[in-house]
């Protein structure tokens, strides 16, 4: 895990002092809200529907136990006892008081955390695969590269005030668990014929009111030239991106309107001028950063597997947890565990202060003091010995964190919606809660299999509804909250945008509508192993549209 050097510490502490004075001046009336707004946004502070909201950066989703405990402490002392983990692998506090923000930022700085560049028209928190550095299918651990990108992009003099916010995602595996094709820039690790590692670069992806799948602009950028290539893309975007219309300001619109080949030509021209210069990553610097992400000191416990089928008979709940919430590890005798933040009837992505502290303790004892935040609003213990699985499960159970639904229908991405957000048109959390109660039975969830539902309370798509196998979008029509349903989205390497099937439903009709879609899938799948998304691709829209609206 990366550790702050003297520059990092000084930079963050100076920002805390600067913003503390700005907060003091705002409270004293020396700054108006219009004057204060750009200052607070530079420090991750939003003014939501009912209160301020502070968004804290968790770079590439990696946390230590110490940092997680601090997040729990802040939730207890300065909020309402919980925090909300987001799709950018960050955490948000929904109820802090303005006068307390300087103290919160000082607490964060004490554990090498901050809220810088979590808002505003800048390069946002770089996200990655939650199993990075542990996954058995990985080509390269992407976290050192994500850290290099973080350092390069933090307060970059040319890219501090871009035409619009800019998001980068990176994965080191061929199986995309970071939704890289739905980012302004997406990076996927590749190897060439000589076995060298490089990066396939996608540009112009995004969600919101104009969802687009990113386009491949370069199939192989050598590792050492990645920063130069990224800077070339950002220079072209910063030069030509629309500043006169925020709805057309993202790079996806620039790529769409100008054409990929035109943009690629300009990027390559920039790249030809800066390649080989100061942005070339020297081996010594790569080695220095890589050393912070060295593999843990694994121990051979003599246990390399667990009989899941036997455990499902002896203890069905534990067996289901093993089946759903563990992930293959690169090291024999170890696994990664998804800690679900999607309890039946709960608010997806929320964790209490006590739960944050409990999972920090578990990570310290059983996962080499390391945690991850996923873009699907869960947590991960990346390095757990198979010999410790039962102990970890029991400890999670004591904290109310042993839900065995990772990847199932109740493991939904959900934005805060109209309960919190001033931009939302409809509530999201109650819809997720109702759906999870509808499909709470483990037997029903197992029958359905892997199915991703994603819910957004407005067209900004913070709940990633466009890429849900089933997506739900809240809209407002004549004072009524309605919910449009899409089918066929996919955020993996087989990226696809879901298709709207028809008119929206009122809130209490949504769970039944989802059940009709599920029933239509089960009735038509060729085998029990055919997933919802595979069945949709084979069948098309018609049977699902009929299930929702009938033949009329």
N, C-alpha and C positions, 0 to 999 in steps of 0.2 A: 504494500500500500504506500502511495506517495506521502512523503512528509514535507512539511513546509521548510524552506530554507530561510535565511535571514531576510531576503528580499520579500518573500511571500508574507512573512509575519509582519514586517514593517508596513508593507502595502495595505494589508487588511486592517491593521491597527490604526493607521492614518485615516483610512476610509471611515472606520467606526467613529473616530474623533470628529471628523468633518461632518458626518451626517448627524451626530449627536447635537452639534451646534445648530444645524439646520432645523432639527426637530424643536430645539429650544426656541428658536426664532419664530417657528410656525405657531407654537403654543402661546407665545407672548404676543402674537398678532403682528410681528414684524414682517412676516411673509404671508401673502394671500395664498389661497388654495391653488390658484392658477400658477403662481410663482413656485409653489412647493411641489406641484405635481411632477414635473420632470426630475426633480431631485429625489423624490421618494421612489419613483419608478426605477431610477438607476440603482436603487438599493433594495429592489424586490418588494416594495410596499405598495399594495393596491388599496383602493377604496371600493369596497364591495357594496352589496345591497344594504347590509345592516351595520357593517363595521369594517375596520381595516383588515386586510389579509396580508400576511408576510410569507413569501415563498423563499425557502432556503435551498441552496444548491447542494446536491449530493453528486459530485462529479462522477460520471460513468457508473452511478449507482452503488459505489463502494463505500462502506462505513466500517469503522472499528466499534468495538463494544463501548469504549469510552465516549465516542461521538453519539452513539444511539442513546446512551444513558443521559447525555446532555439534552438531546431532543425530548426525552421523556420529562426531564426536569423543567424544561421551558414550557411544555404542555401543561404541567401541573401548576406551575407558579404564575404563568403569564397568560394562559389560555383557559379553556374550560375542561382541561384534563385529557385532551386527545389531540392528535394531529392527523392530517390527511395526506397519504402518499399518492403521488401523481404519475401520469403517464410519461413525464420527462424524468422519472426517477428522482424527483425532488420530494420535499415535504412542505405542506402549507399549514399555517396556523390561521384559523378563521376568525378569532375573536381577540387579538391583542389590542391593548390600549396604546395610543400614540405615545404617551409619556413613557411607556415601558420599552419601546423599540430600541433605544440606545443600550439599555441593559441587556436585552436579548442578543443584540449584535455582539456585545462584549463577551457574553457567555459563549456564543458560537466561535468567536475568534480564539478563545482560550483552548478550544479543541480543534483548531485548524479548519474552521468552517466559516461560511459567509453567505450573503444573499445577493452578491454582485452579479449583474448580467442575468438575473432570472426574470427580467422584464425589459421592455424597451426595444428599440430598433437596433439590436446588436446581435452578436453570435451568442446564442443561448447555451445552456448546459449540454455538453456532448453526452449522448446516451449510447449504451452498448448492450450486448447480450448479458443477461443476468448470470449466466453460467461461465462467463469469460474466465479463462485461466484454470478451469476445472473440467470443461466439457470434453467428453471422449472423442467428439467429432471435429475438434478444433484444429485448424491449420496453424494459427498463431494466436497468442493472447493479445486481444486488441487494446487492453487497458493502457499499456505503455504509450501506444500511439494516441489514444484518447487523452492521456495526460499531456503529451507534447502539444496536441491541438489546443488543449485548455490553456497552456502557458502561452502559446502563440496568439490565441484569440483574445485573451484577457486584456481589456483596455487597449486593443490594437488601435493605433492612431488613425488609420485610414477607415476602420470598420466600426467605430464607436457609434456612428449615426448613419446607419444604412437606410435604404428606402423603406425597409420593413424588417421585422424580426427574422432571424436566420437560424435554422436548426440543422444539426449534423448528427448522423447516427452511423455506427460502425459495428461490424461483426467480423469475427475471425473464423467463422465456420461457414460451410456451404449451406447449412440449414439456417435460414434467417430468422432469428428470434428477436430482432431489434427493429423490424419494420423499416429497413433502410430505404426502400423504394418509395416511401411516403415522407421523405425529408427533402429539404432544399438541396442538401448533398448527402448521399448515402454511399458508404464504403463497404465493400465485401472483399475479404482476403482471397487472393488467387496465387497459384504457383505457375511459373512458365515452364517451358520444356527443359530448362537447365536446373529446375528445382528451386529457383529463386522466388522469394515471396514478394508480392506486390499487391496492388489494390485495383479492383474494378470500381470505377467511379460513376455513380448515377447522379443526375442533376435534374431539378425541376419537379420533384415529387411534392405532394402536400395534400392536406385535407381541406377543411373549411368549405366555403360556399362553392368553390371550384375544385373538386378533388381530381388529382392527377397522379398517375404512376410515373415515377422518375424514369428518365431516359438514360441509357448507357452512353456516356460521353467519351469514356476511355476504358478499354478493357483491361489494361495493365499499366499502372503507374508504378515504377520502381519504388521500393520502400524509402530509399534515401531522398527521393524527389517529391514525396507526397505533399509536404508543406508548400513547396513552390507551386505545385499544381492547384492546391486549394486556394492559395493566394491569387493565382491567375483567374480562377473562377470568380472570386469575390471582387476583384478589380473590375471585371467586365460587368458584373451585376451592379456594383456601386456606381459605375459610370452611366449605365443605361436604364437601370431599374426605375419604374414610374414613381415619382414623388408627388404627382398631382392627384392621384387617386389611390387611396389605401387599399381598395378592393382589387386593384390591378398591380400592386406594388411588389408582390412576391416574385421570386425568380422563376417560378413555374409559369407565370404569365409571360415573362420575358422570353423564355424558351419556346413557349407555345406560339407567340406572335412573331418572333423573329426566325424561328426554325432552329432545330438542333444543329444543323450543319453550319449555319451562320455563327451561332454562339460558339460552337466548337472551334471554328477557324480563328475567332478572336481570342479565345482562351489559349489555343496553341501558340498564337503570336505572342501573347504575354509570357507564356511559359518559355518560349525560345529565348526571351530576353533575361529572365531571372533564373532559369535553370542553371545549376552549377555555381550559384552565388551563395550568399550568406544563409539562404533558406535550406541549403543542402544539409541533411542530418548526418553529422560526422559519427563514425563508429563509437568514439569515446562517449559522446553524449547519449547515443542509443544504449550503450552498455550501462551508463550511469542510471538512466531512467528505468531500464529493464531490471536493474538490481533491486529496485523498490518493490518489484512485483515477483520476486523469486518465489518458487514453490515452497509451501510450508514444510516443516520437518516431519514428514509422514512417518508413522510407526506401523510396523507389521503386527497386527493383533491376532493373526492366525485365522481370521474370518473373512472370506472373500465373497460370500453370497448369503442370501436368506431365502428360505423356501416360502415364497409369497402365498402359494396355494395352500400350504399347510396352515400358515398364519391366518388366512381368511376363514378357515374352518374353526380354528381355536379361538380367535378373537376377530370377528368380522370387521369391526371398526379399525383395528390396527392393520389388518390385511388390506383394507381399502386404502388406508394412508400409504402403505408401502407401494401399492399399485399405482396410485395417482400422483403422489407428492414426492417421489424420489426420481432422480435423473442420473443417467450413466456418467460416471466420473472417469477421467483419464487414468487415474491411479487405482490399481487393483486393491480391493479391500475398503474402498471409500465410495461415497455417493454424495450428491447434492440434494438438499431438501427444500422444497417450496413451502413456506409458511403462509397459509392462506389468510388473507384479510377480508374474506368474503363469508362470514358466518350467515347462516340462514336467518333472514329477516334483518340483517345488519346493514350499515352503510358501507358499500364497497370502498376499500382503501383506507378506512379509518383504523387507528390503533390508539388505545389508551396509554397514558403515561406508564401505568403498571405493566402493560403488555410490552411496551418498548424496553422497559428495564428488565423484564423477564427474558425477552429474547436476546438482550445484550448479555445477560448472565449465561444463557445457554450457548451463545456463540463463543464467549470467552472460555467456557469449559470444554466444548465439544467441536468447535469449528475454527480453531486457531485464531480466535479473536476477530473474526471477519464476518461481515454481513453484506447482503446486497439488497437493493431496492429494484423491483422489476418494473418495466413499462406497463405491465398489466396490473399494477397496483397491489402486488404482493411483496413478501420478503423472501430471501433465500439464505440458507446456511450452506455455503459452497463446499465445505470440506468436512464431512462427517464420516467417521469410521463406521462401517457396517456393524461392527461389534457394539457400537453405541446407539444404534437406531432405536431400540426400545426405550432406553433411558431418555433420549431426546423426545420421543413421542410422548412419554409420560410427563416430562417437564412442560412441553407445549400444552398438553391437556390441562395441567394445573393453571396455566395462564389463559385458558380459553382460546388457544390458537392451534388446536389439533384437527380443524376441519379438513376432511380428506377429499376435497372437491377441486383440486387444481386441474384446470383444463376442461372441467365439466360445465354443464349448462348454467350452474349457479355461480361460476367463477367469472363474473361480468366486470367489464370496464364501465365505469359510470362517472360522468362529470358531476360537480356539485349542484348544477342546475339552479332553478329559481329559488331554492331554499337559501342560497348564498349569493349567487352571481347576478350582478345588475344587467348583464348582457343577455341572460337566458330568457327564453320565451315560455318555458314549461319546466316543471319539476322532473328530475331524473331519479333521485334517490328513492322516492316512494315506489316508482315503477320497478326498479331493481329489487326492492324488498318484496313486493308482491309476486314477482316472477320467481324469486328464490323460494318463497313459501310454497308456491304452486308446484315446484319441482324438488321439494325438500327430500323426498323419499330416496334413499341410496339406491334402491332397486330400480327406480325409474330413471335416475341419472345414469346408472350403468347401462340400462337398456338403450338409452339415447347415444351414449358414447361421447367422443370429443366434439364439442360444439361451442363456438365463441359468440356470445351476445355482447354487443357494445351499445351504450346509450349516451346520447348527447341531448342537452337541454336547449340547444340552438344550433344554427347553421355553422357556427365557428368550429364545431366538431371536436371539442376537447375530450369527448368520450369516444372518439375514433369510430363513430357509428358506420362510416363509409366502408370500413374494412372488417366489420363483423360478418361472420357467416350469416347471422341475423343482426341487422342494425336497426336501432330505434332512434328517431329524431323527433324531439319535441318542437312543435310549432304552435303559434297562437292564431286563431281565426275567430274574429268577432267576439273577442273576450273569452273564448273557450280554449283550453289546452288540448291539443290533438297530437297524436303520435303517428308519424309515417313509418312504415316498415320496409326495410330493404333486405334483399337476400343475395348472397353470392360474393360478398366481400372477402378479401383475404390479405393479411398483412405479412405473409411469409415471402419466400423467394418466388412463389407463384402469385405475385401480387395482382389484386383485382379490386375494382370499386363495385360495391353492391348496387343493385338496381331497385328503384322504388316500384313496389307492386301495385299501388293504388292509393285511394284516399286514406286519410288518417283515421285513427280510432280514439275515442275518449279514454281516459285513464283506466277506468275499471273494465274496459273491454280488452286491454292489451294482453294480460296473462292468457286469456282464452284464445286470442289470436295466435299467440306464440305456440300454444298447445296444438292448435290446428295445423300449424306448419310442421311441428314435430311429428304429429301423427301421420301427416302426408308423407314425410320422409321415411318413417319406419315402415309404412305400408308398401313403399315402392323400392326400398333398397334391395339390392341383389343378394347381399350376404349381411350377416351381423357385423362384419368388419368394415363395410362400406360407410365412410363418414358422411355427415350431412353435406359438407362442401363437395365431396366427390359425387354424391348423388345429385346435387344441384347441377353440377357441370354436365352430368350425363343426361339429366331430364329436362333442363332449361326451366323457364319461368312458369310455364302453363300449370302444372299440377299444384304449385305453391300459390299461385294467384287464385286458382279455383278453390283451394282450401280456405283462403281468406274471404273471398267475395262470392263464391258460387259461380255458376255458369253465366249469370247475367252480367 
